Amino acid sequence: MLEVARVPARQGQARRRGRDRPDGDRRLRGLSAPRGFRLRDGRDDDPAPLCALEARADHLFRTVGIPLPPDGALPPEEPLRRALADGLLLVAEVEDGRTAGFVAAAPLDAALHVFTIAVDPAHMRRGLGRALMTAALEHAAWAFWPAVTLTTFRDVPWNAPFYRSLGFLAADDALLAPGLAGVRARERAIGLDALGPRLAMARLL
């Protein structure tokens, strides 16, 4: 297992954000999407509709016996607003402008932490989830992050097995850095681990 607590920060390299740099547009143009889709940076009016999209995507977990979202509640907007302000919010659109999926990440410990990726059920099985995660990894490398982390269900096919196919490794809970350990503690506290085994994963860049 990967020891996430030992992922080093890269000294002497400032983080850079796409919206704040003249080469940000070039970064975005270099990210690929499946035919019929395009990727763009998030906007201030995105969080509310993206939360509704995430709730629709979460219904797929019910097909493997995991009752998400609980009680039909929408996911909170705050994490998406944090990603918009301080990390990465990348949105996939159909060519006519309809939102099809997104990935959201923000700094955590010495890494960029992906805390949400969702694809609208109407656009699943088109390679969009892989394109969004690949774009997040490319952004993290472009922005000098030494690693990307996430937490996920261990046995759900489109969770941990999918991330392994992208080069992520399981991380030992006993060796997590403080921020990621806190994420896992909150997941246990709200009962996510009771729904199915969960783990932290990381990919070094």
C-alpha angles and dihedrals in degrees: 000000000000117000101224093182088069098054103121126221113236108247121222095017117110118215113245130205124212097228092052101051133070090231093054094098090051089053091054094046089055093059114095129217131188117272111286095026137085133195127228138170117265123265133212092257095052105083099076097049091040090055089054089050091050091052090053091049092049091062087075088072088068089069088067095042099265111126102219133185094036113233091347091287118159118239114257120267096218097085091051091050089050090052090048092052103037112011139013130319109173120180129199117212135187110241090258090060101259114140114248105171147328146205123215127193138165138182115283124169106322094330145069106255120210105209099167138027120164138169123197109249089236089065103038123126092035097103093257097127091052091047092051093049092045089051090050091052092048090049091050091052091046089051093049097247109156094212145009120222136188142162124232148154110286100216105032107108096226092046124053096001089051093049091048088058086060094052101266118145129205114258126218109247089215091059102045122129113250098262095049091043087055091053091053091047091053091048091054091046094055092046103253092131089055088062093056141325112294134191143177119248134190140188121203116220 
